[in-house]
Amino acid sequence: MLITFLAFTVADTRSIYNIPLEAKAVCATDYDLDGDIDIITEHGIDEETNWGGIYIMKNDSYGHFSFMDSIFDRTAGTVMYTDTILSKKIPDIVYKNNGYVLILSNEDGNYTHNSYYMGSNIHKFNIGDVDDNGHLDVVFISHLDEYWGVIYNQGDGSFNAPEYFELDYSPIDIACDDLNSDGRDDLVIVGINSEIIFSTETGFETQFLQENAFNVKIADFDNDGDNDIITFADAYVMSFVYMFENQGNNTFNVTNSFNIYEGCSNFIVTDFNNDSLPDALFATYNTEGEYLLYYNLGNFQMGDSMYINIDNYNVSWKNMCCADMDGNLYTDIIITRMVFDTTIAPSIVEILFNDGHGNFVLNPLTSTHDIQLKDKISFNCYPNPFSTNTTFEFTINQTSHIEISIYSLQGKLVKSLTNKKMEGGTHSIVWGGLNNASQACKPDPYIAYLKVNGSLVQSIKLIII
């Protein structure tokens, strides 16, 4: 009853929500597979309520949220992921407690906890298909004991025993994605020294990257079909950003670097203006209420910083993620904050809605007109689930501008199928399961969105098997 009560909003707007105490991490995914993105937060055990664990908020399809469920667990991590690791339907919630990675699965409302040992003093972890067997593995680092490791997912609900690799420095962050298009996800580990670790059929190959980096992300910054690297280091009063262009043949060169004349705690890379170029969002220190957004201008050039200011509420810890929460196909910012003064709010989730024109506002941007269109226009695909291709079919009454886009459950654009004017009538478009880089999408659930004359009118859940 206490947990449900805390879901009431803290202000007149419906984009600021009270959540349980000790909020540490936040992520967004379509957890109930209804075509919109929900919010999941992770909480450490609070002495006052003696509760901690996972808290889930349901999206009503238009960017308003209500309590869905809560699952007790004694966790204290600041990193959380959602993906289909053990299940192939509802996304699993992946987090850690001490030296174990925890995977919370949901089958028809029945929750199952699975824990797998990583090692001692685990600082951070990440997920990716390191051995190219079609199942997501877990990679991790130990800052105190100076090593990294991996546990391999066998695809039957089990993981292999951890494999460990020594480092000669204390790692701070780890990223995981395919850097050379061989189907194997590679690693980038950063700290006082930073290095790329390529996964091969015969083992791992290490390559020096740079010195002094605190955070790292992997993304295709120039939209050329291969992944690049961006790192970030903080010096309290100034932050340093380095961008490494993928030259092919496992070669990465510094293409751009720039300074942020403020101290920042972490950053996120995602496309905020739908130009297929990842932008960078930096969070200033917990004592500040600012976020700095740098738009990607192409060719590894970033625009001037844009300040996004929010009320601070005397924050002791904050975290963030990004996804389209109101269905207008622009990426929004979801912020969770743990506050010192619990008379203001226990912990807060705040959503900044993106209008696609550089503005982030406190209210959802889905209009009454959009809702009426959604109720009138049909949008279907067959077969669904599918293994090789599926056909989308829709009918429009008059010539209209049509956009059909495929997104992951985490709100990331996977494929733009069409974006052009079409005459009135019934139309069909075939999708062969390839992403924008012409690579095969992994077997997983996805969401297809139909946009007519700029208004989102329908979405479809589809599954690649």
Buried (B, 14 or more C-beta within 10 A) or exposed (E): EEBEEBBEBBBEBBBBBBBBBBBBBBBBBBBBBBBBBBBBBBBBBBEEBEBBBBBBBBBEBBBBBEBBBBEEBEBBBBBBBBBBBBBBBBBBBBBBBBBBBBBBBBEEEEEEEBEBBBBEEBBBBBBBBBBBBEBBBBBBBBBEBBBBBBBBBEEEEEBEEBEBBEBEBBBBBBBBBBBBEBBBBBBBBBBEBBBBBBBEEEEBEEBEBBEBBBBBBBBBBBBEEBBBBBBBBBEEEEBBBBBBBBEEEBEBEBBBEBEBEBBBBBBBBBBBBBEEBBBBBBBBBBEBBBBBBBBBEEEBBBEEBBEBEBEBBEBBBBBBBBBBBBBBBBBBBBBBBBBEEEEEBBBBBBBBBBEBEEEBBBEBBBEEEBBEBBEEBEBEBEEBEBEEEBBBEBEBEEEBBBBBBBBBBBBBBBBBBBEEEBEEEEBEBEBEBBBBBEEEBBBBBBBBBBBBBEBBBBBBBBBBE
